Amino acid sequence: MSIADKKIYLLETVKPMMAQWPGNRTVNIACHGHSVPAGYFATPMVDTFNAYPHLLHAGLKHRFPFAVVNVIVTAIGGENSESGAKRFSRDVLSHSPDVVTIDYGLNDRGLGLQKSLDSWKAMIESALGAGSRIILLTPTLDATQSPFYRGDDKDELPMFAEQIRRLADKYETGLVDSFAAFKEYMKTGDLSDLMAWSNHPNRKGHELVAAELLRWFPIG
């Protein structure tokens, strides 16, 4: 098994987005997770229109001008995947999403790897059973766990990122490796360029995530 192929994974989703009325249809994308997709910047400020779900929506509409697209944010600040899995059917699948994104890596550190794994698997299998395509997201960085951090928990975030990569490989879903994108940026820039808060990205950080998401929606 392997991570899905960006060129073909969402082909059946992209086709109606390229069609003109009356041959098109509404495409629903649900962004599930914690405070980052919910739009929290410097807590308690919520900056919805600069968070990656909205940036994804704007990018898709620019790319597919005839499309009717709903980007539905089902994320809750402070939540972990165990709680997100419990409400997944009610709050996510009830929208009949074509695509579901899942982003809980930051908050799952308090849950532990095994409980996190069980919860992600439950959501993935539920979404696949409902016919949705899935894009898993590794966590954006936490300034307290940067490469220069020396605390006892410095290795937690990379372990959760790796577990999410393995899930994408196991279930052959899409993957946005936000963790890797942030690390790549830091080769030439500073983490502070991307952060609004110790563990919340700013607009520039969200743009990195949105750009990676958009790669899963190719034209043609």
SULHU-V217537 format. One record per residue. N is the residue number from 1. RES is the residue in three letters. PHI is phi in whole degrees, 0 to 359 (none if undefined). D_LAST is the distance of its C-alpha to the last C-alpha in whole Angstrom. Layout:
BEGIN
n = <N:N>
res = <RES:RES>
phi = <PHI:PHI>
d_last = <D_LAST:D_LAST>
END
This chain:
BEGIN
n = <1:2:3:4:5:6:7:8:9:10:11:12:13:14:15:16:17:18:19:20:21:22:23:24:25:26:27:28:29:30:31:32:33:34:35:36:37:38:39:40:41:42:43:44:45:46:47:48:49:50:51:52:53:54:55:56:57:58:59:60:61:62:63:64:65:66:67:68:69:70:71:72:73:74:75:76:77:78:79:80:81:82:83:84:85:86:87:88:89:90:91:92:93:94:95:96:97:98:99:100:101:102:103:104:105:106:107:108:109:110:111:112:113:114:115:116:117:118:119:120:121:122:123:124:125:126:127:128:129:130:131:132:133:134:135:136:137:138:139:140:141:142:143:144:145:146:147:148:149:150:151:152:153:154:155:156:157:158:159:160:161:162:163:164:165:166:167:168:169:170:171:172:173:174:175:176:177:178:179:180:181:182:183:184:185:186:187:188:189:190:191:192:193:194:195:196:197:198:199:200:201:202:203:204:205:206:207:208:209:210:211:212:213:214:215:216:217:218:219:220>
res = <MET:SER:ILE:ALA:ASP:LYS:LYS:ILE:TYR:LEU:LEU:GLU:THR:VAL:LYS:PRO:MET:MET:ALA:GLN:TRP:PRO:GLY:ASN:ARG:THR:VAL:ASN:ILE:ALA:CYS:HIS:GLY:HIS:SER:VAL:PRO:ALA:GLY:TYR:PHE:ALA:THR:PRO:MET:VAL:ASP:THR:PHE:ASN:ALA:TYR:PRO:HIS:LEU:LEU:HIS:ALA:GLY:LEU:LYS:HIS:ARG:PHE:PRO:PHE:ALA:VAL:VAL:ASN:VAL:ILE:VAL:THR:ALA:ILE:GLY:GLY:GLU:ASN:SER:GLU:SER:GLY:ALA:LYS:ARG:PHE:SER:ARG:ASP:VAL:LEU:SER:HIS:SER:PRO:ASP:VAL:VAL:THR:ILE:ASP:TYR:GLY:LEU:ASN:ASP:ARG:GLY:LEU:GLY:LEU:GLN:LYS:SER:LEU:ASP:SER:TRP:LYS:ALA:MET:ILE:GLU:SER:ALA:LEU:GLY:ALA:GLY:SER:ARG:ILE:ILE:LEU:LEU:THR:PRO:THR:LEU:ASP:ALA:THR:GLN:SER:PRO:PHE:TYR:ARG:GLY:ASP:ASP:LYS:ASP:GLU:LEU:PRO:MET:PHE:ALA:GLU:GLN:ILE:ARG:ARG:LEU:ALA:ASP:LYS:TYR:GLU:THR:GLY:LEU:VAL:ASP:SER:PHE:ALA:ALA:PHE:LYS:GLU:TYR:MET:LYS:THR:GLY:ASP:LEU:SER:ASP:LEU:MET:ALA:TRP:SER:ASN:HIS:PRO:ASN:ARG:LYS:GLY:HIS:GLU:LEU:VAL:ALA:ALA:GLU:LEU:LEU:ARG:TRP:PHE:PRO:ILE:GLY>
phi = <none:199:301:301:273:303:289:232:301:254:302:288:278:289:306:291:286:271:281:266:302:264:271:267:206:288:248:255:237:255:255:253:153:254:295:293:293:290:100:289:252:275:312:262:289:247:246:308:281:246:266:297:299:290:296:297:301:297:295:294:292:292:284:235:294:269:282:255:237:250:255:254:268:251:282:228:298:85:273:250:291:297:292:297:291:296:255:299:295:292:263:250:293:297:272:49:289:288:226:237:255:233:216:229:301:298:280:288:301:280:266:100:298:291:296:298:302:299:290:297:299:297:291:299:293:294:294:297:295:272:87:275:272:232:236:271:241:287:290:291:282:246:300:280:233:290:300:262:283:238:291:296:262:296:265:294:298:301:292:291:300:293:297:293:300:295:295:298:291:298:263:55:263:285:217:248:269:301:303:292:296:293:297:296:301:290:292:235:232:245:303:298:298:253:245:263:204:303:231:235:291:268:304:296:294:296:297:299:293:299:297:291:297:297:296:276:238:286:275:78>
d_last = <25:23:21:17:14:12:9:10:12:11:9:11:12:8:8:12:11:9:12:15:18:20:17:15:17:19:17:20:20:23:24:27:30:33:33:31:28:31:31:34:35:39:40:41:39:35:33:30:28:28:27:23:23:23:21:18:19:19:16:14:15:15:11:11:14:14:14:18:18:21:21:25:27:29:31:34:36:38:37:36:34:37:38:34:34:37:35:32:32:34:32:28:28:30:26:24:22:18:18:21:22:26:28:31:32:34:37:37:39:42:41:41:39:40:39:36:35:36:35:31:31:33:30:27:29:29:25:24:27:26:22:21:18:20:20:23:24:27:30:30:33:36:39:42:40:39:39:43:44:47:47:48:44:42:40:39:36:35:36:34:31:31:32:29:27:29:28:24:25:27:25:22:20:18:20:21:24:25:28:27:25:29:30:28:29:33:33:33:34:36:35:37:34:32:34:36:38:39:37:34:32:32:29:28:28:26:23:23:22:20:18:18:17:14:12:12:9:6:4:0>
END
